[in-house]
Amino acid sequence: MQRILLLSDTHGYLDDRIIAHAKDADQVWHAGDIGNLKVTDTLLEIKPLKAVYGNIDGATARSQFLENERFMCEEVDVWITHIGGYPGRYDLRIRDEIRANPPKLFISGHSHILKVMPDKKLNLLHMNPGAIGTHGFHKVRTMLRFKIDGERIFDLEVIEIPR
């Protein structure tokens, strides 16, 4: 079993509350717009990290992280990208591939809007953890915590931190 902390859109911001949640996880996943590599460097010192770069990330982040990260966690096929869209409205960049070879868990960031929703046509679960950084229009900073055991994704929790 793996306990996952999922965050996105840090925009260079990391505080003690995020770090405390990272310490309680087995892995941390970051869905882009890192903003400053001190964020990922710090997270890597705490736990294993999977991350992708986002549209605000520069050449240094793009040299260290991929645009798309696809991997297995337990028996769950996971795909993380920053700009991915939502079920029924996937981004053109990934639309054909996701239809041809859907993962079990599809994660994106970018919108700063927390959403968890199934795609019944592709038989996948979509997650967007919202934004945990302080830059942007969101009023509440959010991230997700959940567990993966075998093929099961469960115990999903929304973590909210006021701005």
N, C-alpha and C positions, 0 to 999 in steps of 0.2 A: 504494500500500500504506500502511496505517495501523497503527501499533503502539499498542495500547490498554492502559492500566492501569485495572483495574476494582477499586474498593473500596467498602466500605459500613460503616456503623455505626462511624464515627470517634468519635462521642459527644464531640466537642470536642477530640479528641486528634490531634496531628500531630507526627511526629518527623523527624529527619534521614534515617532509612532510607526512610520513605515518600516524602519529598521527592526523594531520590536516584533512586528508581524512577520518580517522576513526570517528572524531567528526562530520563530515557531514553525516555519515551513520546512519541508524537505527540499523543495526546489522553488526558485523564483522565476517567473516568466514575465517578460517586458514586451509589450506590443507596440513599441516605437515611439518616436519623438522623445528620445532620451535627453537631448539638449546639452548635456555635459557628461563626458565619460567618467567624471568623478562618481556619478550615480552608479554606473555599471561596475566600476572598479570597487566601490564600497560594497555593493551587493555580492559581487564575486568573492569578496573576503569572508562573507557570512555563509553563503549557500551556493550550490550549483545554479547557474543562470543560463536561461535560453532567452535571447533577445533578437529583435529585428530593428533595423533603422527606420525612421519615419521621415516625412517630408521636410521637417526642419533640421534634420541631422546633416552635418557637413561631411567632408571627405574623410576625416579621421574615423568617425563612427561607421561610415560606409565601407571603410577598409577593414573594420573589425567585425561587423555584423552583416548578415544577408538581408535582402529585401523580403524574402520568404524563408521561413524555417519550418521544415516538415520532419517529424520524428515520431518515434513510438515512445509512449509513456505507459509502462505496463503493457496492456494489450490494446491501448487506444491510439489510433492514428491521429496525430495532432498537426495542424497547420496554423502557423502564426504569420500574419502580415500586418502592416500598419493600415493601409487603405484597402479594405476588402469589401465594403458594402454589407448588405444584410440579405437574408433569405428572400429570394424573389427579385432582389435588386443588387446583385453582386457587381463589383467594379469590373469594367470591361477587361482590364489587365489580367484578371484571374477567372473570369466567367467560364470560358470554355474548359479550362483545366479542372475547375471544381465540379463541373457537370460531368466530365469524363471520368474523373477519379476522385470522388468526394472523400474527405477524411471523416472520422467519427466526430471530431471536435475541431471547429473552425473558429479562430480567434482573430479579431482585428481591434484597432484602436481608432484614433483620428477624430472621431466625432465629439469627444468629451461627454458622450451620453451613454450611461450604463444601460446595456440591453443583454438579456439572455433569452434566447428563443430557439425553438426547434425549426429545422427545415424538413418538413415531412416528405417533400418530394425527393430530397437527396438523402434522407435518413441520417441527418447530422444535427449536432447541437452547436449553435453559434453563441459566442460570448464576446462582449465588448465591456471591459471593466470601467469604462468612463475615464476620467482624468484624475490622477492623484497629485499632480503639480498645482502650483498656484497661478499659473498663467492661463488665461482663457476666460470664457463667459460663464463657466459652471459655478454654481453657488455652493455646492457640496463636493468635496474631494472624495473619490470613491476608488475602491479596488475590490477584488473578489478573492475568496479563499474557498477551496474545495478539495475533495479527495478523489483519487483514482485508485481502484483496486481491481486488477484484472481488466475486464471490459466495462466495469461500472464507474460512472462519474456521479458523485453524490456528496451530501453534506455541504451544498453550496451556501455560502454566506456572503452577504454584501457588507463591506466595511465602509462606513461613512465617517469622514472627518470634516468638521466645519472649516470654512476658509478663514 
